[in-house]
Amino acid sequence: MKRRNFLAASVALSAAPLSALTAQIQKSDNQQQFIELVKYRLHIGDRKNRVADFYENVAIPAMNRNGIERVGVFNVLYGPNEPSLYVLIPHKSVDSVLTLQAGLSGDAEYVKAGVDFLNAPLSNSSYVRMESSLLLAFFHMPEVEAPVSLLENKSRIYEMRTYESHSRKMGKKKIEMFNEGGEIDIFRKTGLQPVFFAETIIGPLMPNLTYMLAFDSMESRNKQWDVFRQDPDWLKLSKDPQYKDTVSNITDIILRPLSCSQI
């Protein structure tokens, strides 16, 4: 095969899964959102709050102007022992994911207000590193839901859990357990308040899914999980043999929203 044809074929093959996924979503009656989950590794000392300040004063207003709503920004309350900040960006389409940065770059107010952050030199960088994952919301919860009743509660917390699976087949089976198996319904019935459920389609530690729950406090979180664990429908579902060994590892992080967070 000639080099030019080989490269063209490689590009086509790499784009095929995403194109097929997009086509499937566009045909759906309830279009599933894409969720961009960004983790920033922060500096310590005087530069620690730069990312938070940038999102509060520059990035969130600009994303709202560009049609992105319900942007979440969170510090880690309990989790990996490193200065970090998480940003959750819901997208209505793949086009939104691909064009957001171009849209922001063309926003004169964003460029002007964020000049120090965006143009920070190597010797005075705004953050250490960032990593981004792209997730697809579950069919049975196609959009990010802001916990409206809790948004005025400054003590509210969020729990973000990532379930890894040892194979794609088992990962899909665990997603089926949440959707068709009724696990999402059991969450809601027992008082757990979901923000999103989503499958990672680009990111580390795949295959995996991630979901987020909202609570008014850690005490409330512990009580509500106890209710869930004792629920008869959950006990029945958890013993269903078809869902055995669908999860090989769980990462659990407790987050505190910043004052600017829209979730």
N, C-alpha and C positions, 0 to 999 in steps of 0.2 A: 504494500500500500504506500502511495506517495505521501510525503510528510504533510502536505497541505490537506489531503483527504483525511489523513489520520487525525490531525488536529481538529478538523471540522467534526469528525465522528465523535471524538472525545468530548467536545463541547456539547454536542447534541445529547450524548448519553448522560452527561452530568446534569444537564438541565431537565431531562425527561421526568425524573421522579417529582420534582417541584412543579413542573407544568401539569403533570397528571393530577397531583394533589390539588392544585389550584382549580383545575377544571371540575374536579369532584365537588369542591366546596361551592363553586359558583352554581352548581346544579341543585344544591341543598336548599330546602325550604327555610331553614334557619341558619344563615351564613355564619360560620364559625370565625371568631376573631383570631388573628395572629397576635402573640404576646412576646414582646421583646423584653428580656430580663437581663439587665446590665449590672455587673458587680464592679465597683471601683475599689482598688486597694489604695488606701489613703496614706499620705505623709503623716507623721506625728509633729507635734509642736505647732508653730504659727500657721502652717499650711493645711492643717487637718480639716478645717471647715470650708475650704475653697470650693469643693464640689457641691456641698449643700447650699452654699450661698449662690453659686452659679445657677443651680436648678430653681431655687426660690425666686431669684430676681431676673433671670434671663431665659433659661431653657423652658420652664413650664409655661410662662406666658407666650413664648414663641410657638411652642408645640400646640397650645390651645388655638392660636391664630391660624395654625396650619391644619386644624381639624382633628387634632389628637386630644382626646378627653380622658379623664380619670387616670392621670399620671400619678403613680405612687412612688414615694421616696422614703427609705427606711434606714435607720441605724440598726446594728445588731445588738440585741439585749443579751441573749444567750446563744452562743454558737462558736465558730472558730475564733481563736484568740489572736485576732489581727485587726488593725483599724480598717474598716470597710464600710461601704454604703451600697445599698441596692436600689435600683430604679426599675419600675415596672411601667412599660409603655404599651398600651393596647393599640392594635392596628385593625382596621376594617378589611384590609386586603393586602396581598403581597406587594402591590404597587405602592402602598403607603409605606411599607417597610423599606423598599428600595429607593424611594424618592424623598424620604424625610430629611436626610442630611442635606440634599441639594436644596430642598425647600427652605431649610433653616439658613443655609449659606446665602440664599437670595433674599433673606429677610433683613433689611437694612437696620432695623431697630435691634435685632438679635446680634448682628455683627458689631454694632457700635457699643451696645451695653456689655457684651461679653469679650471685648477686645483683650483685656488683660488675661483672662482665663484661656481664651482660644489661642493667643499668640505667646503664651508663656515660654521662655527660653529653657533649654536643657538644664541650666544651672539653677532654675527656679520653677520647675515644672509644677503643674496644678495637681497632679496625682501620680502615683507610682505606676500603675497599669490598670487597664480595664479589660474585662472579658464579657462577651455577650452571647446569649443563647436565644434561639428562636423557637417558640412553642406554638402549638395549635390547640385552641380550646376544644374541649370535649363536645360531642354532638348534643349531649343532654344538658350542657351548660355552656352555650356558645359564646357568651359574652362575659367580660369582667363585670362583677357586681360590686358597687361601692356599698359598704355597710352604713346606709344613711342614718340609721338610728344611733350609731356610735360615733359619727364624725365630730360631734361636739365634745366628746369625751377625750380629754387630753391624756388620760391614763390608758387608753385602749392599746391593745397589743395585737400582733399578727403572728400566726404560726405558719411557717413555710416548710412543707415536707416533700422530699424527693424520694421516689421509690425506683430503685434500679432493678432490672431484671437480667437474667443470665442469657437470654436470647430474645430476638424480636418477637417470636411466636408467643413466649410467655409474657412479654411486655404488652402485646395486644390483648392477651387474655385478661390481664389485670385491668386494662382500660375497659374491656367488656364487663368486668365485674362492677365497675363504677357505673357504667351506662345501662346496659341491658339487665345486669344483675340487680340493680336497684340500690347500690351502695350510696349514691348521691342522695337518693330519696331518704335513706335512713339517716344520713347526716342531718338533713333538714328537719326530719321528724323529731329527732332527739335534741334539737336546739343548737346544733353546730351551724355556724353561719359561714358558708363558703364565699370566697372572693373570686376564685377561679379554679378550674381543673384543666390541665393541659398536658399534652404529649410533647416532649422535646423532639424537634425534627432536625435541628442543627445545634450542636453544643457538646460538652464533655460528658463522659460517663454514660453514654448511650448503650442500650435503650433504657429510657427512663421516662417517668411522668412526674410532674410537680403540681402540688395544689397548695392553696393558701386559705386559712380560716381567720376570722376576726373574733376577738373577745374583748370584753370591757375590762378584764383584769386577769392576772395569773390565777387567782383563786377561782374565778369563774371558769377559766380554761380547764382546770383540774376537775371541777365538778361536772362540767358538760361532757368531758371525755369519759368519766365514770358512767354517766347515763348511757352514752353510746355503747360502751363495752358490755353493758348488762341488757341491752335491748334484745328481745327475742328474735326479731328479724335479722339483726346482725349476727347473733350466735348461730342461727341457721345458715346464713349465707357464708360465714367464715369457715364452716365445716363442709361446705360443698366441695367434693373431691376434684371437680374440674378446675378449681382455682388454687389448688395446692401448688406450692413452690413457684408462684408467679413473681414473688419479690425476693431478691437476693441481698439487698442492703437498703437501709433507710437513713437519710440525713434529715435532721430535725433542727430548725433554727427559729428562735423567737425574735421578732423584729418590733421596733418602736418607730412609728411614723414621725417624720419631721412635721413641723407646723405648716409647711407648704404642701404637704401631701394631699392629693385629692381622693385618696382612698383611706 
